[in-house]
Amino acid sequence: MRRIMLVDDEAVITMQLERRLSSMGYDVVGTASSGEESVSITRDLSPDLILMDIVMDGKLDGIDAAEIIKKEQDIPIIFLTAYTDDKFIERAKNVEPFRIYC
């Protein structure tokens, strides 16, 4: 499991994660800044793992995007978020992610 995709609407966070993961030998095969973009890119790249932010602007937040991705490809998803609101965490759990990090 070396091919990772990063999804976050904060470019600085994405760049930091990409650098760190690359230095650890992981292949960051793609990045997305919205839920919609993540679904589209995942269809093309089929990464082994997705690190996904929960709260993003657009029609799909990270949870909605994860639900679509899991139905289509069953790719493991780890949610990374600064939000600890119970509403978001409960919704995220319903998607059955590999892990949630707050």
C-alpha positions as CSV (number, residue, x, y, z in Angstrom):
1,M,0.0,0.0,0.0
2,R,2.3,2.7,-1.3
3,R,0.1,4.8,-3.6
4,I,-1.7,7.6,-1.6
5,M,-4.0,10.4,-2.6
6,L,-4.4,13.5,-0.5
7,V,-7.6,15.5,-0.3
8,D,-7.7,18.8,1.5
9,D,-8.8,22.3,0.6
10,E,-5.8,23.8,2.4
11,A,-2.9,23.8,0.0
12,V,-0.3,24.3,2.8
13,I,-1.5,21.1,4.6
14,T,-1.5,19.1,1.3
15,M,2.1,20.2,0.5
16,Q,3.3,19.4,4.0
17,L,1.7,15.9,3.9
18,E,3.0,15.2,0.5
19,R,6.6,16.1,1.5
20,R,6.4,14.0,4.6
21,L,4.9,11.0,2.9
22,S,7.3,11.2,0.0
23,S,10.3,11.3,2.4
24,M,8.9,8.1,4.0
25,G,8.8,6.3,0.7
26,Y,5.2,6.7,-0.2
27,D,4.1,7.6,-3.7
28,V,1.6,10.5,-3.6
29,V,-0.2,9.8,-6.8
30,G,-2.6,12.7,-6.7
31,T,-4.1,15.6,-4.8
32,A,-7.5,17.1,-4.8
33,S,-8.9,20.2,-3.1
34,S,-12.6,19.4,-3.1
35,G,-14.9,16.4,-2.7
36,E,-16.0,16.5,-6.3
37,E,-12.4,16.6,-7.6
38,S,-11.5,13.7,-5.3
39,V,-14.2,11.5,-6.7
40,S,-13.1,12.3,-10.3
41,I,-9.4,11.8,-9.7
42,T,-9.9,8.6,-7.7
43,R,-11.7,7.1,-10.7
44,D,-8.6,7.8,-12.8
45,L,-5.9,6.9,-10.4
46,S,-7.3,4.2,-8.1
47,P,-4.9,4.9,-5.2
48,D,-4.3,2.3,-2.5
49,L,-5.3,4.8,0.3
50,I,-6.9,8.2,0.6
51,L,-6.2,10.8,3.3
52,M,-9.3,13.0,3.3
53,D,-10.3,16.2,5.0
54,I,-13.9,16.2,6.2
55,V,-14.9,19.8,5.9
56,M,-14.4,21.4,2.4
57,D,-16.3,23.8,0.3
58,G,-18.4,22.6,-2.6
59,K,-21.3,20.3,-3.2
60,L,-19.6,17.3,-1.6
61,D,-17.7,17.5,1.6
62,G,-15.1,14.8,2.5
63,I,-17.7,12.5,4.0
64,D,-20.0,12.6,0.9
65,A,-17.0,12.1,-1.4
66,A,-15.8,9.2,0.7
67,E,-19.2,7.5,0.5
68,I,-19.1,7.7,-3.3
69,I,-15.5,6.4,-3.5
70,K,-16.1,3.5,-1.1
71,K,-19.2,2.4,-3.1
72,E,-17.4,2.6,-6.4
73,Q,-13.9,1.3,-5.5
74,D,-13.8,0.4,-1.8
75,I,-10.6,2.3,-1.3
76,P,-9.6,2.7,2.4
77,I,-10.0,6.2,3.6
78,I,-8.5,7.9,6.6
79,F,-10.2,11.1,7.6
80,L,-7.9,14.0,8.8
81,T,-9.7,16.9,10.3
82,A,-9.5,19.7,12.8
83,Y,-13.2,19.5,13.4
84,T,-14.3,17.6,16.5
85,D,-18.0,18.4,16.3
86,D,-20.0,15.3,17.1
87,K,-22.2,15.9,14.0
88,F,-19.2,15.5,11.7
89,I,-17.6,12.6,13.6
90,E,-20.9,10.6,13.6
91,R,-21.4,11.2,9.9
92,A,-17.8,10.2,9.2
93,K,-18.2,7.0,11.2
94,N,-21.2,6.0,9.1
95,V,-19.0,5.8,6.0
96,E,-16.8,3.2,7.9
97,P,-13.4,4.9,7.3
98,F,-10.2,3.0,8.0
99,R,-9.5,5.6,10.7
100,I,-10.5,9.2,11.9
101,Y,-7.8,11.6,13.2
102,C,-8.9,14.8,14.8
